[in-house]
Structures are given as structure tokens and as C-alpha cells.
Amino acid sequence: MPENDIDTTVIIPVYEQPELLHEALKSVVRQTYEGFEIIVVDDNSDTDMAAVVNEYANARLISHSENKGAGAARNTGIEEANGKFIAFLDADDVWKPSKIKKQRKEFSKSGPNVGLVYTG
């Protein structure tokens, strides 16, 4: 997907747990919304996360050289993001297929005064 078609960046911080990362990534690529990129930030895992991330064409991996925690991994993802909107997904969670679409719709309806949309 060309960068100019990206309006949302999905950031997934991960430390170990490659099997859970697979499930998280699957839930993102199954989204009914188009126009997003996926950035996985590996927080210095011993596991080869590139082997997992490389299975998904629209995902890229950034690796920390030392363990800094999930917050730092999210910040790294934000720094590398091309999207106007940021969506966070933990590696041990999954999304329903319409999550991004529904949240982007809320932003569109609400106008410029809304800076955050979240779900339970």
C-alpha cells in the first residue's frame, strides 16, 4: 500500500509471545477497513519476531536493542508511524473485523474536537 493511502497506523508492542502475536496480526489483517499500516515493535525478545512479522505483507518490524517496556515500544511506533491516526493493539489481544472501520466512523462524525476514541 503506498504511504499516501495510509491514514491509520496500528502499533503492536511485543515481548516474546510469538504465538499470540500471530493471532493479533491476523485480527488486524482481517479488518474491513483499508488504509492502515502495521508496525510491530519488538522490545528485545529472545524469540525471532521477524519470522512472525514477515508472514504479513503490510506489517513491518522495529526492534529495540534493549528491553524498555511497552510504553517505550508504543512511543517508538508513534515515531515511525505514517498514519494520521494511531491505533494500539497489545500482542496478546485481538480485534473484531470492523473495529478500525467503526472507530474511524466515530472520528468522521465527531469532527475536530474529538482526539480519542476507545472501546471496552
All heavy atoms as an XYZ file, in Angstrom:
932
protein
N       0.834     -1.165      0.000
C       0.000      0.000      0.000
C       0.888      1.240      0.000
O       1.770      1.365      0.839
C      -0.880     -0.040      1.257
C      -1.601      1.214      1.543
S      -2.511      1.181      3.101
C      -3.191     -0.437      3.122
N       0.699      2.170     -0.915
C       1.501      3.389     -0.915
C       1.276      4.188      0.364
O       0.176      4.205      0.911
C       0.980      4.156     -2.137
C       0.242      3.169     -2.952
C      -0.224      2.101     -2.027
N       2.331      4.862      0.846
C       2.237      5.610      2.090
C       1.107      6.626      2.078
O       0.471      6.872      3.090
C       3.567      6.314      2.382
C       4.592      5.404      2.985
C       5.836      6.148      3.387
O       5.783      7.369      3.592
O       6.878      5.487      3.502
N       0.824      7.245      0.921
C      -0.208      8.282      0.890
C      -1.610      7.710      1.057
O      -2.552      8.457      1.261
C      -0.105      9.126     -0.373
C      -0.224      8.303     -1.641
O      -0.365      7.086     -1.601
N      -0.166      8.968     -2.763
N      -1.787      6.405      0.985
C      -3.083      5.774      1.219
C      -3.263      5.369      2.680
O      -4.317      4.897      3.065
C      -3.235      4.519      0.345
C      -3.367      4.855     -1.130
O      -3.706      6.006     -1.455
O      -3.119      3.962     -1.954
N      -2.249      5.568      3.491
C      -2.288      5.178      4.893
C      -2.831      6.340      5.720
O      -2.290      7.425      5.686
C      -0.879      4.808      5.403
C      -0.369      3.574      4.676
C      -0.881      4.596      6.907
C       1.098      3.292      4.922
N      -3.931      6.083      6.430
C      -4.403      7.120      7.349
C      -4.366      6.646      8.796
O      -4.499      7.435      9.706
C      -5.787      7.641      6.954
C      -6.917      6.692      7.278
O      -6.657      5.568      7.734
O      -8.069      7.081      7.073
N      -4.177      5.346      9.004
C      -4.155      4.789     10.352
C      -2.945      3.871     10.505
O      -2.680      3.049      9.632
C      -5.450      3.986     10.631
O      -6.574      4.849     10.451
C      -5.457      3.415     12.029
N      -2.248      4.045     11.600
C      -1.128      3.167     11.925
C      -1.503      2.331     13.136
O      -1.892      2.876     14.167
C       0.147      3.972     12.240
O       0.502      4.750     11.099
C       1.306      3.052     12.604
N      -1.410      1.021     12.987
C      -1.649      0.087     14.088
C      -0.286     -0.243     14.690
O       0.612     -0.701     13.987
C      -2.342     -1.202     13.593
C      -2.509     -2.186     14.744
C      -3.673     -0.873     12.933
N      -0.149      0.006     15.978
C       1.119     -0.240     16.672
C       0.917     -1.388     17.655
O       0.016     -1.341     18.504
C       1.597      1.024     17.403
C       1.840      2.140     16.383
C       2.852      0.728     18.223
C       2.110      3.492     17.005
N       1.770     -2.406     17.501
C       1.702     -3.581     18.374
C       3.045     -3.749     19.079
O       4.021     -4.172     18.463
C       1.380     -4.863     17.573
C       0.106     -4.690     16.750
C       1.289     -6.066     18.514
C      -0.195     -5.860     15.824
N       3.124     -3.415     20.368
C       4.347     -3.706     21.117
C       4.349     -5.192     21.494
O       3.294     -5.750     21.813
C       4.236     -2.826     22.361
C       2.793     -2.537     22.521
C       2.150     -2.685     21.162
N       5.509     -5.815     21.425
C       5.576     -7.241     21.758
C       6.884     -7.550     22.485
O       7.926     -6.960     22.193
C       5.433     -8.130     20.490
C       6.596     -7.937     19.531
C       5.253     -9.595     20.852
N       6.783     -8.453     23.430
C       7.952     -9.025     24.095
C       7.668    -10.512     24.235
O       6.746    -10.911     24.955
C       8.195     -8.387     25.466
C       9.388     -8.983     26.165
C      10.675     -8.692     25.723
C       9.236     -9.857     27.217
C      11.780     -9.253     26.344
C      10.321    -10.430     27.848
C      11.596    -10.115     27.401
O      12.695    -10.682     28.001
N       8.432    -11.311     23.500
C       8.214    -12.759     23.440
C       6.806    -13.028     22.884
O       6.322    -12.267     22.086
C       8.457    -13.416     24.794
C       9.869    -13.207     25.338
C      11.008    -13.701     24.441
O      10.781    -14.518     23.534
O      12.149    -13.272     24.665
N       6.178    -14.100     23.238
C       4.812    -14.460     22.848
C       4.552    -14.479     21.334
O       3.587    -13.894     20.856
C       3.806    -13.525     23.509
C       3.888    -13.517     25.014
C       2.920    -12.540     25.635
O       2.794    -11.405     25.202
N       2.239    -12.994     26.669
N       5.378    -15.156     20.527
C       5.151    -15.155     19.083
C       3.815    -15.760     18.671
O       3.205    -15.300     17.705
C       6.317    -15.977     18.530
C       6.782    -16.811     19.679
C       6.521    -15.982     20.907
N       3.340    -16.763     19.409
C       2.063    -17.388     19.057
C       0.904    -16.406     19.259
O      -0.046    -16.389     18.474
C       1.837    -18.679     19.853
C       1.679    -18.514     21.351
C       2.941    -18.145     22.136
O       4.068    -18.320     21.625
O       2.796    -17.684     23.276
N       0.977    -15.570     20.266
C      -0.061    -14.573     20.493
C       0.041    -13.448     19.467
O      -0.970    -12.912     19.010
C       0.025    -14.015     21.914
C      -0.245    -15.022     23.028
C      -0.057    -14.368     24.394
C      -1.617    -15.628     22.910
N       1.262    -13.100     19.090
C       1.457    -12.063     18.071
C       0.811    -12.484     16.755
O       0.182    -11.663     16.073
C       2.944    -11.765     17.871
C       3.274    -10.735     16.792
C       2.611     -9.391     17.088
C       4.776    -10.587     16.644
N       0.931    -13.758     16.401
C       0.268    -14.271     15.186
C      -1.226    -13.959     15.219
O      -1.793    -13.462     14.249
C       0.442    -15.793     15.055
C       1.596    -16.213     14.225
N       1.673    -15.968     12.875
C       2.718    -16.887     14.557
C       2.796    -16.472     12.416
N       3.451    -17.026     13.409
N      -1.866    -14.256     16.341
C      -3.310    -14.042     16.459
C      -3.653    -12.565     16.387
O      -4.635    -12.173     15.747
C      -3.845    -14.668     17.750
C      -3.741    -16.175     17.788
C      -4.402    -16.850     16.594
O      -5.553    -16.499     16.252
O      -3.770    -17.732     15.982
N      -2.855    -11.735     17.032
C      -3.088    -10.287     16.975
C      -2.971     -9.774     15.540
O      -3.833     -9.024     15.064
C      -2.100     -9.562     17.888
N      -1.917    -10.189     14.849
C      -1.717     -9.755     13.465
C      -2.840    -10.241     12.554
O      -3.318     -9.493     11.691
C      -0.359    -10.229     12.950
C       0.833     -9.435     13.469
C       2.126    -10.194     13.230
C       0.889     -8.055     12.825
N      -3.277    -11.477     12.739
C      -4.395    -11.990     11.939
C      -5.636    -11.123     12.123
O      -6.356    -10.847     11.164
C      -4.731    -13.437     12.334
C      -3.801    -14.468     11.786
C      -4.314    -15.843     12.212
C      -3.202    -16.843     12.286
N      -3.649    -18.138     12.809
N      -5.884    -10.699     13.360
C      -7.077     -9.887     13.607
C      -6.977     -8.514     12.948
O      -7.992     -7.935     12.567
C      -7.346     -9.757     15.111
O      -6.510     -8.822     15.746
N      -5.778     -8.021     12.769
C      -5.607     -6.728     12.091
C      -5.774     -6.889     10.584
O      -6.488     -6.111      9.953
C      -4.238     -6.087     12.423
C      -4.050     -4.793     11.636
C      -4.110     -5.818     13.912
N      -5.160     -7.891     10.002
C      -5.269     -8.043      8.542
C      -6.677     -8.427      8.110
O      -7.023     -8.255      6.939
C      -4.223     -9.027      7.962
C      -2.810     -8.540      8.227
C      -4.402    -10.428      8.486
N      -7.504     -8.880      9.023
C      -8.899     -9.214      8.716
C      -9.839     -8.011      8.831
O     -11.045     -8.152      8.703
C      -9.389    -10.322      9.643
C      -8.738    -11.649      9.369
C      -9.266    -12.702     10.312
N      -8.608    -13.976     10.053
C      -8.316    -14.870     10.981
N      -8.640    -14.639     12.235
N      -7.721    -15.991     10.667
N      -9.295     -6.834      9.071
C     -10.127     -5.650      9.223
C     -10.896     -5.347      7.940
O     -10.391     -5.535      6.836
C      -9.279     -4.434      9.605
C      -8.692     -4.506     10.988
C      -9.766     -4.532     12.057
O     -10.564     -3.602     12.197
N      -9.809     -5.623     12.815
N     -12.105     -4.852      8.095
C     -12.921     -4.459      6.941
C     -12.531     -3.077      6.440
O     -12.974     -2.656      5.382
C     -14.418     -4.465      7.311
O     -14.628     -3.575      8.415
C     -14.881     -5.867      7.667
N     -11.705     -2.393      7.169
C     -11.224     -1.062      6.800
C      -9.896     -1.189      6.063
O      -9.061     -2.010      6.423
C     -11.028     -0.212      8.064
C     -10.668      1.218      7.790
C     -11.645      2.136      7.447
C      -9.354      1.648      7.859
C     -11.338      3.447      7.184
C      -9.025      2.961      7.600
C     -10.008      3.854      7.261
O      -9.701      5.149      6.994
N      -9.712     -0.392      5.042
C      -8.429     -0.353      4.331
C      -7.775      0.989      4.598
O      -8.437      1.941      4.982
C      -8.649     -0.561      2.838
C      -9.204     -1.935      2.513
C      -9.409     -2.131      1.021
O      -8.967     -1.288      0.218
O     -10.037     -3.133      0.662
N      -6.511      1.078      4.389
C      -5.815      2.341      4.582
C      -5.027      2.377      5.876
O      -4.881      3.421      6.492
N      -4.522      1.211      6.281
C      -3.732      1.182      7.502
C      -2.410      0.468      7.270
O      -2.254     -0.300      6.328
C      -4.496      0.505      8.648
C      -4.794     -0.952      8.426
C      -3.884     -1.933      8.781
C      -5.994     -1.345      7.850
C      -4.159     -3.273      8.573
C      -6.285     -2.685      7.642
C      -5.365     -3.646      8.003
N      -1.466      0.773      8.136
C      -0.195      0.058      8.179
C      -0.070     -0.562      9.559
O      -0.745     -0.137     10.498
C       0.983      1.004      7.919
C       1.187      2.018      9.031
C       2.420      2.887      8.862
O       3.334      2.529      8.090
O       2.473      3.938      9.523
N       0.789     -1.558      9.667
C       1.029     -2.222     10.947
C       2.506     -2.092     11.287
O       3.368     -2.443     10.483
C       0.670     -3.718     10.895
C      -0.761     -3.922     10.416
C       0.897     -4.370     12.259
C      -1.081     -5.367     10.056
N       2.770     -1.592     12.487
C       4.140     -1.541     12.997
C       4.196     -2.400     14.258
O       3.467     -2.141     15.218
C       4.580     -0.099     13.326
C       4.561      0.774     12.068
C       5.961     -0.105     13.975
C       4.878      2.234     12.325
N       5.041     -3.417     14.231
C       5.282     -4.254     15.405
C       6.612     -3.801     15.990
O       7.622     -3.745     15.288
C       5.345     -5.755     15.028
C       5.694     -6.595     16.253
C       4.030     -6.203     14.411
N       6.589     -3.462     17.274
C       7.820     -3.047     17.946
C       8.206     -4.142     18.930
O       7.521     -4.380     19.926
C       7.653     -1.693     18.672
C       8.979     -1.281     19.303
C       7.169     -0.618     17.705
N       9.295     -4.831     18.613
C       9.816     -5.906     19.461
C      10.696     -5.281     20.534
O      11.687     -4.628     20.236
C      10.617     -6.892     18.614
C      11.238     -7.995     19.441
O      10.805     -8.204     20.595
O      12.163     -8.657     18.938
N      10.332     -5.512     21.779
C      11.046     -4.919     22.911
C      12.174     -5.820     23.393
O      12.257     -6.150     24.564
C      10.058     -4.600     24.031
C      10.600     -3.591     25.017
O      11.404     -2.732     24.614
O      10.213     -3.660     26.204
N      13.019     -6.233     22.444
C      14.229     -7.018     22.719
C      13.927     -8.450     23.154
O      14.498     -8.956     24.124
C      15.130     -6.317     23.742
C      16.539     -6.868     23.735
O      17.047     -7.280     22.707
N      17.181     -6.867     24.888
N      13.045     -9.110     22.426
C      12.726    -10.516     22.693
C      13.905    -11.413     22.340
O      14.719    -11.077     21.477
C      11.530    -10.962     21.838
O      10.394    -10.216     22.123
N      13.964    -12.570     22.971
C      14.929    -13.603     22.581
C      14.409    -14.375     21.373
O      15.170    -15.003     20.657
C      15.179    -14.573     23.738
C      15.939    -13.920     24.881
O      16.768    -13.018     24.613
O      15.696    -14.291     26.045
N      13.111    -14.328     21.152
C      12.454    -15.016     20.044
C      12.630    -14.213     18.761
O      12.631    -12.983     18.783
C      10.947    -15.158     20.348
O      10.799    -15.809     21.608
C      10.239    -15.942     19.277
N      12.738    -14.904     17.632
C      12.862    -14.246     16.334
C      11.493    -13.745     15.878
O      10.734    -14.478     15.252
C      13.456    -15.210     15.305
C      13.595    -14.590     13.933
O      13.520    -13.347     13.806
O      13.773    -15.354     12.966
N      11.173    -12.517     16.195
C       9.878    -11.944     15.819
C       9.803    -11.631     14.328
O       8.716    -11.564     13.762
C       9.577    -10.692     16.633
C       9.337    -10.966     18.087
S       7.923    -12.055     18.357
C       8.055    -12.305     20.097
N      10.938    -11.478     13.680
C      10.928    -11.215     12.228
C      10.268    -12.369     11.483
O       9.554    -12.151     10.505
C      12.344    -10.982     11.719
N      10.484    -13.581     11.959
C       9.877    -14.751     11.311
C       8.349    -14.669     11.362
O       7.670    -15.098     10.430
C      10.362    -16.033     11.977
N       7.818    -14.110     12.416
C       6.368    -13.951     12.554
C       5.887    -12.782     11.696
O       4.972    -12.918     10.888
C       5.974    -13.730     14.035
C       4.485    -13.464     14.158
C       6.406    -14.896     14.892
N       6.498    -11.631     11.874
C       6.040    -10.408     11.200
C       6.174    -10.518      9.688
O       5.310    -10.032      8.952
C       6.807     -9.181     11.743
C       6.431     -7.922     10.987
C       6.531     -9.008     13.240
N       7.207    -11.173      9.210
C       7.423    -11.287      7.766
C       6.342    -12.092      7.047
O       6.261    -12.060      5.823
C       8.800    -11.876      7.468
C       9.905    -10.904      7.803
O       9.685     -9.698      7.898
N      11.106    -11.427      7.992
N       5.503    -12.798      7.792
C       4.392    -13.529      7.184
C       3.252    -12.597      6.764
O       2.335    -13.007      6.069
C       3.847    -14.570      8.164
C       4.811    -15.704      8.431
C       4.220    -16.740      9.368
O       2.980    -16.925      9.356
O       4.994    -17.354     10.110
N       3.315    -11.350      7.174
C       2.254    -10.386      6.907
C       2.815     -9.243      6.068
O       3.637     -8.457      6.540
C       1.678     -9.864      8.228
C       1.133    -10.991      9.070
C       1.957    -11.699      9.948
C      -0.193    -11.388      8.947
C       1.466    -12.759     10.694
C      -0.693    -12.451      9.689
C       0.152    -13.127     10.556
O      -0.336    -14.183     11.287
N       2.355     -9.162      4.823
C       2.927     -8.224      3.852
C       2.815     -6.766      4.278
O       3.690     -5.965      3.967
C       2.251     -8.418      2.491
N       1.764     -6.399      4.996
C       1.593     -4.992      5.344
C       2.072     -4.667      6.759
O       1.700     -3.641      7.322
C       0.128     -4.570      5.168
C      -0.836     -5.451      5.930
O      -0.468     -6.525      6.397
N      -2.060     -5.016      6.055
N       2.917     -5.530      7.328
C       3.472     -5.286      8.658
C       4.979     -5.096      8.567
O       5.645     -5.716      7.748
C       3.152     -6.460      9.581
N       5.478     -4.208      9.406
C       6.936     -4.061      9.484
C       7.363     -4.122     10.938
O       6.600     -3.805     11.845
C       7.418     -2.795      8.808
C       6.952     -1.508      9.388
C       7.459     -0.326      8.532
N       6.706      0.862      8.792
C       7.223      1.957      9.304
N       8.512      2.020      9.578
N       6.465      3.012      9.525
N       8.599     -4.549     11.125
C       9.135     -4.787     12.457
C      10.212     -3.762     12.775
O      11.084     -3.479     11.955
C       9.733     -6.198     12.531
C      10.401     -6.588     13.843
C       9.383     -6.683     14.969
C      11.145     -7.916     13.677
N      10.119     -3.222     13.971
C      11.169     -2.369     14.530
C      11.602     -3.050     15.818
O      10.752     -3.482     16.606
C      10.647     -0.953     14.817
C      10.159     -0.300     13.523
C      11.716     -0.108     15.494
C       9.369      0.958     13.736
N      12.902     -3.165     16.042
C      13.388     -3.873     17.229
C      14.182     -2.956     18.135
O      15.029     -2.191     17.667
C      14.277     -5.053     16.815
O      13.524     -5.984     16.080
N      13.889     -3.041     19.424
C      14.696     -2.347     20.429
C      15.935     -3.184     20.727
O      15.856     -4.412     20.758
C      13.909     -2.169     21.725
C      12.908     -1.065     21.691
N      11.990     -0.874     22.694
C      12.678     -0.075     20.796
C      11.252      0.173     22.421
N      11.629      0.674     21.271
N      17.051     -2.542     20.984
C      18.284     -3.250     21.318
C      18.362     -3.588     22.802
O      19.244     -4.320     23.237
C      19.502     -2.435     20.909
O      19.474     -1.179     21.563
N      17.433     -3.040     23.581
C      17.324     -3.397     24.992
C      15.855     -3.329     25.383
O      15.058     -2.649     24.728
C      18.157     -2.471     25.875
C      17.742     -1.010     25.803
C      18.645     -0.092     26.604
O      19.775      0.135     26.165
O      18.186      0.394     27.661
N      15.484     -4.034     26.430
C      14.100     -4.051     26.887
C      13.790     -2.724     27.576
O      14.437     -2.359     28.548
C      13.886     -5.234     27.841
C      12.435     -5.392     28.214
O      11.973     -4.737     29.134
N      11.731     -6.230     27.499
N      12.795     -2.002     27.024
C      12.445     -0.680     27.549
C      11.014     -0.622     28.072
O      10.608      0.392     28.627
C      12.607      0.368     26.448
C      14.017      0.486     25.919
C      14.071      1.508     24.798
C      15.465      1.613     24.211
N      15.523      2.618     23.142
N      10.227     -1.658     27.844
C       8.844     -1.676     28.298
C       7.866     -1.322     27.190
O       8.235     -0.747     26.161
N       6.600     -1.664     27.421
C       5.561     -1.478     26.409
C       5.344     -0.004     26.056
O       5.102      0.336     24.899
C       4.255     -2.112     26.876
N       5.424      0.880     27.041
C       5.230      2.309     26.766
C       6.269      2.845     25.796
O       5.943      3.577     24.847
N       7.520      2.476     26.010
C       8.591      2.907     25.105
C       8.398      2.301     23.723
O       8.652      2.961     22.705
C       9.954      2.524     25.677
N       7.932      1.056     23.668
C       7.672      0.414     22.373
C       6.561      1.157     21.629
O       6.651      1.387     20.417
C       7.304     -1.052     22.575
N       5.515      1.555     22.345
C       4.446      2.333     21.708
C       4.983      3.664     21.179
O       4.647      4.089     20.072
C       3.305      2.575     22.693
C       2.479      1.351     22.973
C       1.294      1.667     23.902
N       0.666      0.436     24.319
C       0.943     -0.204     25.446
N       1.830      0.272     26.297
N       0.328     -1.336     25.730
N       5.806      4.321     21.975
C       6.385      5.606     21.544
C       7.258      5.432     20.308
O       7.234      6.273     19.400
C       7.173      6.254     22.675
C       6.274      6.799     23.769
O       5.099      7.081     23.544
N       6.818      6.934     24.958
N       8.026      4.358     20.246
C       8.832      4.071     19.056
C       7.927      3.909     17.841
O       8.198      4.433     16.766
C       9.682      2.799     19.262
O      10.611      3.038     20.321
C      10.450      2.424     18.001
N       6.822      3.192     18.014
C       5.864      3.012     16.926
C       5.292      4.336     16.456
O       5.153      4.574     15.246
N       4.952      5.209     17.388
C       4.418      6.530     17.033
C       5.435      7.315     16.211
O       5.081      7.949     15.208
C       4.011      7.309     18.297
C       2.787      6.664     18.949
C       3.731      8.776     17.966
C       2.468      7.205     20.332
N       6.692      7.274     16.621
C       7.743      8.000     15.899
C       7.881      7.519     14.454
O       8.222      8.298     13.568
C       9.078      7.845     16.622
C       9.139      8.574     17.942
C      10.357      8.226     18.754
O      11.244      7.486     18.259
O      10.433      8.668     19.917
N       7.607      6.247     14.201
C       7.762      5.660     12.872
C       6.468      5.643     12.057
O       6.463      5.247     10.898
C       8.289      4.227     12.998
C       9.670      4.129     13.603
C      10.736      4.730     12.700
O      10.644      4.582     11.457
O      11.668      5.362     13.243
N       5.372      6.082     12.648
C       4.054      5.985     12.024
C       3.898      6.930     10.834
O       4.379      8.060     10.859
C       2.970      6.282     13.057
N       3.203      6.455      9.812
C       2.846      7.270      8.657
C       1.394      7.731      8.717
O       0.997      8.614      7.964
C       3.053      6.478      7.361
C       4.516      6.211      7.106
O       5.329      7.116      7.088
N       4.861      4.950      6.930
N       0.597      7.127      9.574
C      -0.825      7.443      9.647
C      -1.117      8.690     10.452
O      -0.373      9.060     11.363
N      -2.233      9.318     10.118
C      -2.734     10.465     10.881
C      -3.325      9.982     12.203
O      -3.287     10.675     13.205
C      -3.801     11.183     10.058
C      -4.483     12.325     10.755
C      -5.536     12.960      9.863
C      -6.289     14.042     10.610
N      -7.385     14.612      9.822
N      -3.890      8.767     12.186
C      -4.499      8.174     13.362
C      -3.639      7.020     13.844
O      -3.029      6.315     13.047
C      -5.912      7.670     13.043
C      -6.844      8.771     12.642
C      -7.011      9.090     11.305
C      -7.538      9.486     13.600
C      -7.869     10.126     10.934
C      -8.389     10.512     13.236
C      -8.559     10.838     11.901
N      -3.612      6.825     15.170
C      -2.837      5.756     15.791
C      -3.795      4.816     16.503
O      -4.691      5.264     17.231
C      -1.834      6.317     16.829
C      -0.887      7.336     16.190
C      -1.080      5.189     17.527
C       0.060      6.770     15.171
N      -3.611      3.521     16.299
C      -4.397      2.507     16.997
C      -3.428      1.560     17.689
O      -2.492      1.053     17.061
C      -5.274      1.747     16.005
N      -3.627      1.340     18.973
C      -2.771      0.442     19.739
C      -3.446     -0.911     19.916
O      -4.634     -0.984     20.230
C      -2.475      1.013     21.127
C      -1.680      2.277     21.122
C      -2.199      3.435     21.657
C      -0.397      2.311     20.591
C      -1.472      4.606     21.674
C       0.346      3.478     20.590
C      -0.200      4.631     21.136
N      -2.677     -1.947     19.728
C      -3.134     -3.310     19.977
C      -2.018     -4.044     20.702
O      -0.890     -4.105     20.210
C      -3.463     -4.025     18.656
C      -3.814     -5.507     18.748
C      -5.075     -5.719     19.589
C      -3.989     -6.097     17.364
N      -2.319     -4.588     21.865
C      -1.327     -5.391     22.568
C      -1.202     -6.739     21.878
O      -2.163     -7.251     21.295
C      -1.719     -5.582     24.033
C      -1.597     -4.292     24.834
O      -0.840     -3.393     24.410
O      -2.254     -4.191     25.881
N      -0.031     -7.326     21.939
C       0.241     -8.588     21.237
C      -0.598     -9.746     21.761
O      -0.770    -10.737     21.061
C       1.726     -8.932     21.335
N      -1.154     -9.616     22.951
C      -1.972    -10.701     23.495
C      -3.469    -10.419     23.364
O      -4.290    -11.050     24.024
C      -1.600    -10.990     24.950
C      -1.832     -9.806     25.878
O      -2.112     -8.688     25.393
O      -1.730     -9.999     27.107
N      -3.834     -9.476     22.504
C      -5.242     -9.154     22.249
C      -5.573     -9.359     20.778
O      -4.678     -9.464     19.934
C      -5.545     -7.697     22.615
C      -5.663     -7.480     24.108
O      -6.016     -8.436     24.824
O      -5.404     -6.355     24.557
N      -6.859     -9.387     20.475
C      -7.330     -9.469     19.093
C      -8.474     -8.478     18.909
O      -9.122     -8.078     19.877
C      -7.797    -10.889     18.695
C      -6.640    -11.872     18.716
C      -8.917    -11.369     19.593
N      -8.699     -8.092     17.668
C      -9.777     -7.165     17.321
C     -10.849     -7.878     16.526
O     -10.566     -8.793     15.749
C      -9.240     -6.039     16.457
C      -8.449     -5.006     17.162
C      -8.369     -4.781     18.501
C      -7.607     -4.028     16.549
N      -7.541     -3.720     18.764
C      -7.055     -3.238     17.581
C      -7.269     -3.736     15.234
C      -6.202     -2.174     17.333
C      -6.418     -2.682     14.987
C      -5.885     -1.915     16.028
N     -12.076     -7.405     16.665
C     -13.150     -7.829     15.777
C     -12.908     -7.172     14.422
O     -12.299     -6.096     14.335
C     -14.503     -7.436     16.359
C     -14.829     -8.231     17.610
C     -16.220     -7.958     18.087
C     -16.494     -8.842     19.300
N     -17.855     -8.662     19.779
N     -13.376     -7.784     13.349
C     -13.044     -7.308     11.993
C     -13.453     -5.871     11.663
O     -12.844     -5.245     10.806
C     -13.786     -8.287     11.078
C     -13.924     -9.524     11.895
C     -14.091     -9.059     13.310
N     -14.434     -5.324     12.339
C     -14.889     -3.974     11.994
C     -14.389     -2.896     12.952
O     -14.836     -1.752     12.893
C     -16.417     -3.940     11.941
O     -16.948     -4.305     13.205
N     -13.455     -3.208     13.812
C     -13.003     -2.269     14.836
C     -12.511     -0.946     14.257
O     -12.985      0.121     14.632
C     -11.903     -2.882     15.695
C     -11.442     -1.943     16.811
C     -10.007     -2.195     17.178
C      -9.510     -1.460     18.378
N      -9.869     -0.092     18.563
N     -11.540     -0.995     13.354
C     -10.989      0.253     12.811
C     -12.069      1.028     12.056
O     -12.191      2.248     12.211
C      -9.771     -0.006     11.910
C      -8.604     -0.594     12.715
C      -9.324      1.294     11.238
C      -7.405     -0.965     11.875
N     -12.844      0.338     11.262
C     -13.893      0.995     10.480
C     -14.869      1.750     11.396
O     -15.216      2.902     11.131
C     -14.640     -0.027      9.629
C     -15.602      0.574      8.648
C     -16.176     -0.519      7.757
C     -16.892      0.081      6.578
N     -17.309     -0.963      5.626
N     -15.301      1.116     12.461
C     -16.237      1.756     13.384
C     -15.603      2.950     14.089
O     -16.237      3.996     14.257
C     -16.739      0.746     14.413
C     -17.717     -0.253     13.848
C     -18.177     -1.233     14.910
C     -19.188     -2.206     14.346
N     -19.615     -3.185     15.360
N     -14.359      2.818     14.490
C     -13.718      3.924     15.185
C     -13.434      5.094     14.243
O     -13.597      6.246     14.628
C     -12.451      3.447     15.890
C     -12.798      2.606     17.108
C     -11.612      2.267     17.945
O     -10.674      1.636     17.470
N     -11.644      2.667     19.198
N     -13.039      4.810     13.025
C     -12.821      5.887     12.049
C     -14.135      6.598     11.751
O     -14.172      7.814     11.572
C     -12.193      5.325     10.772
C     -10.744      4.911     10.929
C      -9.810      6.106     11.160
N      -9.701      6.846      9.902
C     -10.157      8.094      9.741
N     -10.716      8.758     10.722
N     -10.036      8.678      8.577
N     -15.230      5.859     11.719
C     -16.549      6.461     11.500
C     -16.876      7.436     12.637
O     -17.415      8.523     12.399
C     -17.617      5.375     11.400
C     -18.992      5.891     11.092
C     -19.984      4.753     10.942
C     -21.383      5.286     10.671
N     -22.357      4.195     10.576
N     -16.560      7.062     13.856
C     -16.797      7.950     15.004
C     -15.992      9.240     14.876
O     -16.498     10.319     15.166
C     -16.473      7.250     16.324
C     -17.490      6.214     16.719
C     -18.895      6.777     16.845
O     -19.066      7.845     17.492
O     -19.823      6.169     16.294
N     -14.755      9.128     14.450
C     -13.950     10.338     14.234
C     -14.584     11.216     13.162
O     -14.650     12.430     13.297
C     -12.516      9.986     13.824
C     -11.579      9.818     14.984
C     -11.050      8.585     15.283
C     -11.222     10.894     15.776
C     -10.182      8.420     16.347
C     -10.357     10.753     16.846
C      -9.841      9.516     17.127
N     -15.047     10.615     12.085
C     -15.654     11.367     10.988
C     -16.916     12.092     11.446
O     -17.149     13.232     11.065
C     -16.001     10.444      9.819
O     -14.828      9.888      9.289
N     -17.726     11.435     12.251
C     -18.972     12.029     12.738
C     -18.725     13.136     13.758
O     -19.472     14.098     13.829
C     -19.850     10.970     13.409
C     -20.497     10.003     12.486
C     -21.518      9.091     13.162
C     -21.328      8.803     14.608
N     -22.216      7.781     15.162
N     -17.688     13.004     14.548
C     -17.489     13.870     15.705
C     -16.767     15.169     15.402
O     -16.818     16.098     16.198
C     -16.719     13.101     16.782
O     -17.443     11.942     17.129
N     -16.065     15.242     14.302
C     -15.371     16.474     13.957
C     -14.049     16.639     14.667
O     -13.586     15.744     15.367
N     -13.454     17.812     14.528
C     -12.076     18.037     15.015
C     -11.934     18.145     16.528
O     -10.827     18.167     17.032
C     -11.677     19.353     14.343
C     -12.972     20.066     14.116
C     -13.979     18.979     13.845
N     -13.034     18.214     17.260
C     -12.942     18.350     18.710
C     -12.703     17.020     19.427
O     -12.504     17.014     20.634
C     -14.209     19.009     19.262
C     -14.346     20.433     18.778
O     -13.344     21.119     18.564
N     -15.567     20.874     18.591
N     -12.759     15.913     18.699
C     -12.543     14.604     19.301
C     -11.115     14.157     18.992
O     -10.711     14.105     17.839
C     -13.563     13.569     18.777
C     -13.234     12.179     19.276
C     -14.964     13.966     19.205
N     -10.362     13.824     20.032
C      -8.984     13.404     19.830
C      -8.730     11.960     20.169
O      -7.649     11.445     19.922
N      -9.737     11.276     20.740
C      -9.538      9.905     21.184
C     -10.853      9.142     21.095
O     -11.900      9.660     21.490
C      -9.052      9.888     22.649
C      -8.912      8.542     23.327
C      -7.710      7.795     22.756
C      -8.748      8.721     24.820
N     -10.788      7.942     20.561
C     -11.925      7.030     20.540
C     -11.404      5.698     21.069
O     -10.325      5.253     20.683
C     -12.475      6.852     19.097
C     -13.569      5.812     19.068
C     -12.991      8.183     18.557
N     -12.159      5.075     21.966
C     -11.711      3.801     22.516
C     -12.872      2.840     22.685
O     -14.026      3.228     22.581
C     -10.990      4.008     23.851
C     -11.881      4.506     24.966
C     -12.469      3.616     25.845
C     -12.126      5.868     25.117
C     -13.288      4.062     26.864
C     -12.937      6.325     26.128
C     -13.521      5.421     27.003
O     -14.335      5.873     28.004
N     -12.542      1.588     22.927
C     -13.548      0.570     23.154
C     -13.239     -0.175     24.439
O     -12.119     -0.106     24.955
C     -13.575     -0.454     21.997
O     -12.294     -1.084     21.909
C     -13.901      0.213     20.676
N     -14.231     -0.895     24.944
C     -14.057     -1.670     26.166
C     -13.584     -3.067     25.868
O     -13.509     -3.512     24.761
